[in-house]
Amino acid sequence: MSSCEDYRKIYRSDEDRVIAGVCGGIGEYFRIDPVIIRLLWIVSLFAGGTGFFAYLIAWLIIPPKPYVN
């Protein structure tokens, strides 16, 4: 059986965001610096323009982080 700590969900970051928090959320999920994710997005943007559409799709699919009281 797995504990709750083993189960992670990906959310858009509300603390580390530049545009919509997508790169910050992906960085939190994989536990890496979001700057690396942002650089990968920029490289994919200039390498055929797929980064723009991938960012928009991620913005629509990845939910925002829920607020915890």
PDB file of N, CA, C and O in Angstrom:
ATOM      1  N   MET A   1       0.838  -1.178   0.000  1.00  0.00           N
ATOM      2  CA  MET A   1       0.000   0.000   0.000  1.00  0.00           C
ATOM      3  C   MET A   1       0.881   1.239   0.000  1.00  0.00           C
ATOM      4  O   MET A   1       1.946   1.252   0.618  1.00  0.00           O
ATOM      5  N   SER A   2       0.448   2.253  -0.676  1.00  0.00           N
ATOM      6  CA  SER A   2       1.216   3.482  -0.725  1.00  0.00           C
ATOM      7  C   SER A   2       0.584   4.523   0.188  1.00  0.00           C
ATOM      8  O   SER A   2      -0.628   4.529   0.405  1.00  0.00           O
ATOM      9  N   SER A   3       1.410   5.381   0.708  1.00  0.00           N
ATOM     10  CA  SER A   3       0.916   6.436   1.579  1.00  0.00           C
ATOM     11  C   SER A   3       0.511   7.639   0.740  1.00  0.00           C
ATOM     12  O   SER A   3       0.742   7.670  -0.469  1.00  0.00           O
ATOM     13  N   CYS A   4      -0.081   8.607   1.374  1.00  0.00           N
ATOM     14  CA  CYS A   4      -0.513   9.817   0.675  1.00  0.00           C
ATOM     15  C   CYS A   4       0.681  10.612   0.169  1.00  0.00           C
ATOM     16  O   CYS A   4       0.554  11.360  -0.800  1.00  0.00           O
ATOM     17  N   GLU A   5       1.845  10.463   0.810  1.00  0.00           N
ATOM     18  CA  GLU A   5       3.017  11.202   0.393  1.00  0.00           C
ATOM     19  C   GLU A   5       3.564  10.683  -0.930  1.00  0.00           C
ATOM     20  O   GLU A   5       4.229  11.431  -1.647  1.00  0.00           O
ATOM     21  N   ASP A   6       3.304   9.427  -1.272  1.00  0.00           N
ATOM     22  CA  ASP A   6       3.773   8.871  -2.532  1.00  0.00           C
ATOM     23  C   ASP A   6       2.945   9.359  -3.720  1.00  0.00           C
ATOM     24  O   ASP A   6       3.436   9.366  -4.849  1.00  0.00           O
ATOM     25  N   TYR A   7       1.720   9.760  -3.485  1.00  0.00           N
ATOM     26  CA  TYR A   7       0.811  10.186  -4.540  1.00  0.00           C
ATOM     27  C   TYR A   7       0.901  11.701  -4.685  1.00  0.00           C
ATOM     28  O   TYR A   7       0.557  12.447  -3.769  1.00  0.00           O
ATOM     29  N   ARG A   8       1.372  12.142  -5.855  1.00  0.00           N
ATOM     30  CA  ARG A   8       1.481  13.577  -6.109  1.00  0.00           C
ATOM     31  C   ARG A   8       0.644  13.934  -7.326  1.00  0.00           C
ATOM     32  O   ARG A   8       0.503  13.138  -8.254  1.00  0.00           O
ATOM     33  N   LYS A   9       0.097  15.128  -7.308  1.00  0.00           N
ATOM     34  CA  LYS A   9      -0.621  15.655  -8.464  1.00  0.00           C
ATOM     35  C   LYS A   9       0.098  16.904  -8.933  1.00  0.00           C
ATOM     36  O   LYS A   9       0.754  17.596  -8.155  1.00  0.00           O
ATOM     37  N   ILE A  10      -0.036  17.175 -10.203  1.00  0.00           N
ATOM     38  CA  ILE A  10       0.599  18.366 -10.762  1.00  0.00           C
ATOM     39  C   ILE A  10      -0.419  19.507 -10.755  1.00  0.00           C
ATOM     40  O   ILE A  10      -1.574  19.336 -11.145  1.00  0.00           O
ATOM     41  N   TYR A  11       0.036  20.661 -10.306  1.00  0.00           N
ATOM     42  CA  TYR A  11      -0.781  21.865 -10.261  1.00  0.00           C
ATOM     43  C   TYR A  11       0.028  23.028 -10.809  1.00  0.00           C
ATOM     44  O   TYR A  11       1.259  23.000 -10.800  1.00  0.00           O
ATOM     45  N   ARG A  12      -0.674  24.055 -11.288  1.00  0.00           N
ATOM     46  CA  ARG A  12       0.000  25.298 -11.651  1.00  0.00           C
ATOM     47  C   ARG A  12       0.405  25.997 -10.357  1.00  0.00           C
ATOM     48  O   ARG A  12      -0.367  26.039  -9.399  1.00  0.00           O
ATOM     49  N   SER A  13       1.597  26.535 -10.335  1.00  0.00           N
ATOM     50  CA  SER A  13       2.110  27.184  -9.140  1.00  0.00           C
ATOM     51  C   SER A  13       1.462  28.553  -8.966  1.00  0.00           C
ATOM     52  O   SER A  13       1.257  29.289  -9.931  1.00  0.00           O
ATOM     53  N   ASP A  14       1.147  28.874  -7.729  1.00  0.00           N
ATOM     54  CA  ASP A  14       0.630  30.214  -7.453  1.00  0.00           C
ATOM     55  C   ASP A  14       1.708  31.089  -6.820  1.00  0.00           C
ATOM     56  O   ASP A  14       1.500  32.291  -6.655  1.00  0.00           O
ATOM     57  N   GLU A  15       2.848  30.515  -6.465  1.00  0.00           N
ATOM     58  CA  GLU A  15       3.931  31.277  -5.857  1.00  0.00           C
ATOM     59  C   GLU A  15       5.053  31.564  -6.854  1.00  0.00           C
ATOM     60  O   GLU A  15       5.605  32.664  -6.869  1.00  0.00           O
ATOM     61  N   ASP A  16       5.387  30.586  -7.678  1.00  0.00           N
ATOM     62  CA  ASP A  16       6.484  30.726  -8.626  1.00  0.00           C
ATOM     63  C   ASP A  16       5.905  30.781 -10.034  1.00  0.00           C
ATOM     64  O   ASP A  16       5.939  29.797 -10.774  1.00  0.00           O
ATOM     65  N   ARG A  17       5.378  31.935 -10.386  1.00  0.00           N
ATOM     66  CA  ARG A  17       4.726  32.075 -11.684  1.00  0.00           C
ATOM     67  C   ARG A  17       5.240  33.311 -12.392  1.00  0.00           C
ATOM     68  O   ARG A  17       5.547  34.330 -11.774  1.00  0.00           O
ATOM     69  N   VAL A  18       5.325  33.192 -13.710  1.00  0.00           N
ATOM     70  CA  VAL A  18       5.672  34.328 -14.547  1.00  0.00           C
ATOM     71  C   VAL A  18       4.459  34.709 -15.383  1.00  0.00           C
ATOM     72  O   VAL A  18       4.069  35.876 -15.421  1.00  0.00           O
ATOM     73  N   ILE A  19       3.866  33.731 -16.052  1.00  0.00           N
ATOM     74  CA  ILE A  19       2.659  33.993 -16.837  1.00  0.00           C
ATOM     75  C   ILE A  19       1.469  33.304 -16.171  1.00  0.00           C
ATOM     76  O   ILE A  19       0.569  33.971 -15.661  1.00  0.00           O
ATOM     77  N   ALA A  20       1.464  31.982 -16.173  1.00  0.00           N
ATOM     78  CA  ALA A  20       0.312  31.255 -15.628  1.00  0.00           C
ATOM     79  C   ALA A  20       0.693  30.242 -14.560  1.00  0.00           C
ATOM     80  O   ALA A  20      -0.180  29.568 -14.015  1.00  0.00           O
ATOM     81  N   GLY A  21       1.974  30.121 -14.252  1.00  0.00           N
ATOM     82  CA  GLY A  21       2.401  29.177 -13.231  1.00  0.00           C
ATOM     83  C   GLY A  21       2.632  27.764 -13.731  1.00  0.00           C
ATOM     84  O   GLY A  21       2.845  26.851 -12.934  1.00  0.00           O
ATOM     85  N   VAL A  22       2.591  27.574 -15.045  1.00  0.00           N
ATOM     86  CA  VAL A  22       2.759  26.229 -15.608  1.00  0.00           C
ATOM     87  C   VAL A  22       4.175  25.712 -15.353  1.00  0.00           C
ATOM     88  O   VAL A  22       4.341  24.602 -14.848  1.00  0.00           O
ATOM     89  N   CYS A  23       5.183  26.490 -15.691  1.00  0.00           N
ATOM     90  CA  CYS A  23       6.568  26.041 -15.505  1.00  0.00           C
ATOM     91  C   CYS A  23       6.902  25.877 -14.031  1.00  0.00           C
ATOM     92  O   CYS A  23       7.615  24.945 -13.660  1.00  0.00           O
ATOM     93  N   GLY A  24       6.399  26.765 -13.190  1.00  0.00           N
ATOM     94  CA  GLY A  24       6.614  26.630 -11.751  1.00  0.00           C
ATOM     95  C   GLY A  24       5.983  25.369 -11.204  1.00  0.00           C
ATOM     96  O   GLY A  24       6.575  24.688 -10.367  1.00  0.00           O
ATOM     97  N   GLY A  25       4.794  25.055 -11.666  1.00  0.00           N
ATOM     98  CA  GLY A  25       4.116  23.835 -11.233  1.00  0.00           C
ATOM     99  C   GLY A  25       4.816  22.574 -11.700  1.00  0.00           C
ATOM    100  O   GLY A  25       4.914  21.603 -10.949  1.00  0.00           O
ATOM    101  N   ILE A  26       5.299  22.577 -12.922  1.00  0.00           N
ATOM    102  CA  ILE A  26       6.037  21.421 -13.434  1.00  0.00           C
ATOM    103  C   ILE A  26       7.351  21.265 -12.669  1.00  0.00           C
ATOM    104  O   ILE A  26       7.764  20.147 -12.359  1.00  0.00           O
ATOM    105  N   GLY A  27       8.004  22.384 -12.365  1.00  0.00           N
ATOM    106  CA  GLY A  27       9.226  22.332 -11.582  1.00  0.00           C
ATOM    107  C   GLY A  27       8.991  21.787 -10.180  1.00  0.00           C
ATOM    108  O   GLY A  27       9.795  21.001  -9.678  1.00  0.00           O
ATOM    109  N   GLU A  28       7.888  22.200  -9.539  1.00  0.00           N
ATOM    110  CA  GLU A  28       7.552  21.668  -8.214  1.00  0.00           C
ATOM    111  C   GLU A  28       7.252  20.174  -8.288  1.00  0.00           C
ATOM    112  O   GLU A  28       7.652  19.415  -7.405  1.00  0.00           O
ATOM    113  N   TYR A  29       6.561  19.756  -9.321  1.00  0.00           N
ATOM    114  CA  TYR A  29       6.198  18.343  -9.454  1.00  0.00           C
ATOM    115  C   TYR A  29       7.433  17.459  -9.604  1.00  0.00           C
ATOM    116  O   TYR A  29       7.543  16.425  -8.945  1.00  0.00           O
ATOM    117  N   PHE A  30       8.362  17.868 -10.473  1.00  0.00           N
ATOM    118  CA  PHE A  30       9.564  17.077 -10.704  1.00  0.00           C
ATOM    119  C   PHE A  30      10.693  17.429  -9.738  1.00  0.00           C
ATOM    120  O   PHE A  30      11.768  16.831  -9.795  1.00  0.00           O
ATOM    121  N   ARG A  31      10.455  18.389  -8.858  1.00  0.00           N
ATOM    122  CA  ARG A  31      11.428  18.831  -7.851  1.00  0.00           C
ATOM    123  C   ARG A  31      12.725  19.315  -8.483  1.00  0.00           C
ATOM    124  O   ARG A  31      13.821  18.951  -8.056  1.00  0.00           O
ATOM    125  N   ILE A  32      12.573  20.150  -9.516  1.00  0.00           N
ATOM    126  CA  ILE A  32      13.726  20.786 -10.150  1.00  0.00           C
ATOM    127  C   ILE A  32      13.440  22.277 -10.250  1.00  0.00           C
ATOM    128  O   ILE A  32      12.313  22.724 -10.036  1.00  0.00           O
ATOM    129  N   ASP A  33      14.467  23.031 -10.575  1.00  0.00           N
ATOM    130  CA  ASP A  33      14.340  24.482 -10.673  1.00  0.00           C
ATOM    131  C   ASP A  33      13.441  24.851 -11.856  1.00  0.00           C
ATOM    132  O   ASP A  33      13.676  24.382 -12.970  1.00  0.00           O
ATOM    133  N   PRO A  34      12.427  25.673 -11.640  1.00  0.00           N
ATOM    134  CA  PRO A  34      11.535  26.059 -12.742  1.00  0.00           C
ATOM    135  C   PRO A  34      12.240  26.807 -13.873  1.00  0.00           C
ATOM    136  O   PRO A  34      11.732  26.850 -14.994  1.00  0.00           O
ATOM    137  N   VAL A  35      13.396  27.394 -13.594  1.00  0.00           N
ATOM    138  CA  VAL A  35      14.136  28.093 -14.641  1.00  0.00           C
ATOM    139  C   VAL A  35      14.541  27.113 -15.738  1.00  0.00           C
ATOM    140  O   VAL A  35      14.546  27.467 -16.917  1.00  0.00           O
ATOM    141  N   ILE A  36      14.879  25.888 -15.359  1.00  0.00           N
ATOM    142  CA  ILE A  36      15.226  24.864 -16.351  1.00  0.00           C
ATOM    143  C   ILE A  36      14.031  24.568 -17.244  1.00  0.00           C
ATOM    144  O   ILE A  36      14.177  24.442 -18.459  1.00  0.00           O
ATOM    145  N   ILE A  37      12.855  24.458 -16.648  1.00  0.00           N
ATOM    146  CA  ILE A  37      11.629  24.210 -17.421  1.00  0.00           C
ATOM    147  C   ILE A  37      11.356  25.391 -18.352  1.00  0.00           C
ATOM    148  O   ILE A  37      10.981  25.197 -19.509  1.00  0.00           O
ATOM    149  N   ARG A  38      11.542  26.603 -17.855  1.00  0.00           N
ATOM    150  CA  ARG A  38      11.309  27.788 -18.693  1.00  0.00           C
ATOM    151  C   ARG A  38      12.273  27.823 -19.872  1.00  0.00           C
ATOM    152  O   ARG A  38      11.882  28.173 -20.986  1.00  0.00           O
ATOM    153  N   LEU A  39      13.528  27.461 -19.631  1.00  0.00           N
ATOM    154  CA  LEU A  39      14.497  27.427 -20.735  1.00  0.00           C
ATOM    155  C   LEU A  39      14.111  26.384 -21.779  1.00  0.00           C
ATOM    156  O   LEU A  39      14.260  26.621 -22.978  1.00  0.00           O
ATOM    157  N   LEU A  40      13.617  25.231 -21.328  1.00  0.00           N
ATOM    158  CA  LEU A  40      13.160  24.205 -22.273  1.00  0.00           C
ATOM    159  C   LEU A  40      11.970  24.702 -23.087  1.00  0.00           C
ATOM    160  O   LEU A  40      11.880  24.420 -24.282  1.00  0.00           O
ATOM    161  N   TRP A  41      11.049  25.445 -22.449  1.00  0.00           N
ATOM    162  CA  TRP A  41       9.912  26.007 -23.177  1.00  0.00           C
ATOM    163  C   TRP A  41      10.399  26.990 -24.245  1.00  0.00           C
ATOM    164  O   TRP A  41       9.902  26.991 -25.371  1.00  0.00           O
ATOM    165  N   ILE A  42      11.378  27.827 -23.879  1.00  0.00           N
ATOM    166  CA  ILE A  42      11.893  28.816 -24.835  1.00  0.00           C
ATOM    167  C   ILE A  42      12.580  28.124 -26.006  1.00  0.00           C
ATOM    168  O   ILE A  42      12.389  28.516 -27.158  1.00  0.00           O
ATOM    169  N   VAL A  43      13.373  27.106 -25.720  1.00  0.00           N
ATOM    170  CA  VAL A  43      14.037  26.360 -26.799  1.00  0.00           C
ATOM    171  C   VAL A  43      13.006  25.721 -27.721  1.00  0.00           C
ATOM    172  O   VAL A  43      13.155  25.760 -28.942  1.00  0.00           O
ATOM    173  N   SER A  44      11.953  25.130 -27.138  1.00  0.00           N
ATOM    174  CA  SER A  44      10.921  24.509 -27.977  1.00  0.00           C
ATOM    175  C   SER A  44      10.121  25.555 -28.747  1.00  0.00           C
ATOM    176  O   SER A  44       9.579  25.265 -29.813  1.00  0.00           O
ATOM    177  N   LEU A  45      10.047  26.760 -28.213  1.00  0.00           N
ATOM    178  CA  LEU A  45       9.350  27.841 -28.916  1.00  0.00           C
ATOM    179  C   LEU A  45      10.094  28.218 -30.195  1.00  0.00           C
ATOM    180  O   LEU A  45       9.477  28.423 -31.240  1.00  0.00           O
ATOM    181  N   PHE A  46      11.420  28.307 -30.110  1.00  0.00           N
ATOM    182  CA  PHE A  46      12.214  28.684 -31.278  1.00  0.00           C
ATOM    183  C   PHE A  46      12.488  27.507 -32.206  1.00  0.00           C
ATOM    184  O   PHE A  46      12.897  27.701 -33.351  1.00  0.00           O
ATOM    185  N   ALA A  47      12.268  26.305 -31.726  1.00  0.00           N
ATOM    186  CA  ALA A  47      12.509  25.115 -32.553  1.00  0.00           C
ATOM    187  C   ALA A  47      11.187  24.624 -33.150  1.00  0.00           C
ATOM    188  O   ALA A  47      10.742  23.514 -32.858  1.00  0.00           O
ATOM    189  N   GLY A  48      10.584  25.432 -33.960  1.00  0.00           N
ATOM    190  CA  GLY A  48       9.373  25.027 -34.649  1.00  0.00           C
ATOM    191  C   GLY A  48       8.092  25.630 -34.100  1.00  0.00           C
ATOM    192  O   GLY A  48       7.033  25.460 -34.705  1.00  0.00           O
ATOM    193  N   GLY A  49       8.152  26.322 -32.984  1.00  0.00           N
ATOM    194  CA  GLY A  49       6.971  26.979 -32.444  1.00  0.00           C
ATOM    195  C   GLY A  49       6.028  26.095 -31.662  1.00  0.00           C
ATOM    196  O   GLY A  49       4.947  26.543 -31.278  1.00  0.00           O
ATOM    197  N   THR A  50       6.404  24.851 -31.413  1.00  0.00           N
ATOM    198  CA  THR A  50       5.503  23.956 -30.680  1.00  0.00           C
ATOM    199  C   THR A  50       5.398  24.321 -29.206  1.00  0.00           C
ATOM    200  O   THR A  50       4.427  23.952 -28.546  1.00  0.00           O
ATOM    201  N   GLY A  51       6.383  25.039 -28.684  1.00  0.00           N
ATOM    202  CA  GLY A  51       6.359  25.422 -27.276  1.00  0.00           C
ATOM    203  C   GLY A  51       5.184  26.318 -26.937  1.00  0.00           C
ATOM    204  O   GLY A  51       4.633  26.232 -25.839  1.00  0.00           O
ATOM    205  N   PHE A  52       4.797  27.173 -27.861  1.00  0.00           N
ATOM    206  CA  PHE A  52       3.660  28.073 -27.626  1.00  0.00           C
ATOM    207  C   PHE A  52       2.371  27.282 -27.442  1.00  0.00           C
ATOM    208  O   PHE A  52       1.623  27.512 -26.492  1.00  0.00           O
ATOM    209  N   PHE A  53       2.119  26.360 -28.346  1.00  0.00           N
ATOM    210  CA  PHE A  53       0.899  25.568 -28.260  1.00  0.00           C
ATOM    211  C   PHE A  53       0.929  24.602 -27.077  1.00  0.00           C
ATOM    212  O   PHE A  53      -0.095  24.363 -26.437  1.00  0.00           O
ATOM    213  N   ALA A  54       2.111  24.049 -26.791  1.00  0.00           N
ATOM    214  CA  ALA A  54       2.240  23.161 -25.634  1.00  0.00           C
ATOM    215  C   ALA A  54       1.971  23.920 -24.344  1.00  0.00           C
ATOM    216  O   ALA A  54       1.349  23.378 -23.430  1.00  0.00           O
ATOM    217  N   TYR A  55       2.429  25.167 -24.252  1.00  0.00           N
ATOM    218  CA  TYR A  55       2.177  25.977 -23.056  1.00  0.00           C
ATOM    219  C   TYR A  55       0.691  26.274 -22.911  1.00  0.00           C
ATOM    220  O   TYR A  55       0.143  26.182 -21.812  1.00  0.00           O
ATOM    221  N   LEU A  56       0.039  26.626 -24.005  1.00  0.00           N
ATOM    222  CA  LEU A  56      -1.401  26.907 -23.948  1.00  0.00           C
ATOM    223  C   LEU A  56      -2.201  25.673 -23.534  1.00  0.00           C
ATOM    224  O   LEU A  56      -3.133  25.768 -22.736  1.00  0.00           O
ATOM    225  N   ILE A  57      -1.834  24.529 -24.075  1.00  0.00           N
ATOM    226  CA  ILE A  57      -2.527  23.290 -23.707  1.00  0.00           C
ATOM    227  C   ILE A  57      -2.286  22.967 -22.237  1.00  0.00           C
ATOM    228  O   ILE A  57      -3.212  22.581 -21.523  1.00  0.00           O
ATOM    229  N   ALA A  58      -1.030  23.125 -21.780  1.00  0.00           N
ATOM    230  CA  ALA A  58      -0.725  22.867 -20.366  1.00  0.00           C
ATOM    231  C   ALA A  58      -1.479  23.841 -19.473  1.00  0.00           C
ATOM    232  O   ALA A  58      -1.935  23.456 -18.396  1.00  0.00           O
ATOM    233  N   TRP A  59      -1.620  25.091 -19.894  1.00  0.00           N
ATOM    234  CA  TRP A  59      -2.352  26.100 -19.131  1.00  0.00           C
ATOM    235  C   TRP A  59      -3.816  25.684 -18.966  1.00  0.00           C
ATOM    236  O   TRP A  59      -4.414  25.899 -17.911  1.00  0.00           O
ATOM    237  N   LEU A  60      -4.381  25.094 -20.004  1.00  0.00           N
ATOM    238  CA  LEU A  60      -5.780  24.671 -19.941  1.00  0.00           C
ATOM    239  C   LEU A  60      -5.967  23.360 -19.179  1.00  0.00           C
ATOM    240  O   LEU A  60      -6.988  23.173 -18.517  1.00  0.00           O
ATOM    241  N   ILE A  61      -5.000  22.457 -19.265  1.00  0.00           N
ATOM    242  CA  ILE A  61      -5.161  21.121 -18.679  1.00  0.00           C
ATOM    243  C   ILE A  61      -4.752  21.067 -17.214  1.00  0.00           C
ATOM    244  O   ILE A  61      -5.441  20.446 -16.403  1.00  0.00           O
ATOM    245  N   ILE A  62      -3.634  21.713 -16.861  1.00  0.00           N
ATOM    246  CA  ILE A  62      -3.132  21.632 -15.478  1.00  0.00           C
ATOM    247  C   ILE A  62      -3.965  22.560 -14.600  1.00  0.00           C
ATOM    248  O   ILE A  62      -4.044  23.758 -14.872  1.00  0.00           O
ATOM    249  N   PRO A  63      -4.585  22.027 -13.554  1.00  0.00           N
ATOM    250  CA  PRO A  63      -5.432  22.859 -12.690  1.00  0.00           C
ATOM    251  C   PRO A  63      -4.590  23.726 -11.764  1.00  0.00           C
ATOM    252  O   PRO A  63      -3.442  23.390 -11.473  1.00  0.00           O
ATOM    253  N   PRO A  64      -5.159  24.855 -11.293  1.00  0.00           N
ATOM    254  CA  PRO A  64      -4.429  25.673 -10.318  1.00  0.00           C
ATOM    255  C   PRO A  64      -4.354  24.956  -8.979  1.00  0.00           C
ATOM    256  O   PRO A  64      -5.174  24.092  -8.668  1.00  0.00           O
ATOM    257  N   LYS A  65      -3.358  25.331  -8.200  1.00  0.00           N
ATOM    258  CA  LYS A  65      -3.180  24.725  -6.885  1.00  0.00           C
ATOM    259  C   LYS A  65      -4.364  25.109  -5.987  1.00  0.00           C
ATOM    260  O   LYS A  65      -4.698  26.290  -5.883  1.00  0.00           O
ATOM    261  N   PRO A  66      -4.998  24.129  -5.342  1.00  0.00           N
ATOM    262  CA  PRO A  66      -6.133  24.460  -4.464  1.00  0.00           C
ATOM    263  C   PRO A  66      -5.650  25.176  -3.208  1.00  0.00           C
ATOM    264  O   PRO A  66      -4.562  24.905  -2.700  1.00  0.00           O
ATOM    265  N   TYR A  67      -6.473  26.085  -2.722  1.00  0.00           N
ATOM    266  CA  TYR A  67      -6.146  26.812  -1.508  1.00  0.00           C
ATOM    267  C   TYR A  67      -6.505  25.954  -0.295  1.00  0.00           C
ATOM    268  O   TYR A  67      -7.593  25.383  -0.216  1.00  0.00           O
ATOM    269  N   VAL A  68      -5.572  25.878   0.639  1.00  0.00           N
ATOM    270  CA  VAL A  68      -5.784  25.100   1.853  1.00  0.00           C
ATOM    271  C   VAL A  68      -5.911  26.067   3.020  1.00  0.00           C
ATOM    272  O   VAL A  68      -5.057  26.934   3.206  1.00  0.00           O
ATOM    273  N   ASN A  69      -6.952  25.927   3.789  1.00  0.00           N
ATOM    274  CA  ASN A  69      -7.154  26.799   4.948  1.00  0.00           C
ATOM    275  C   ASN A  69      -6.400  26.306   6.135  1.00  0.00           C
ATOM    276  O   ASN A  69      -6.456  26.920   7.201  1.00  0.00           O
TER     277      ASN A  69
END
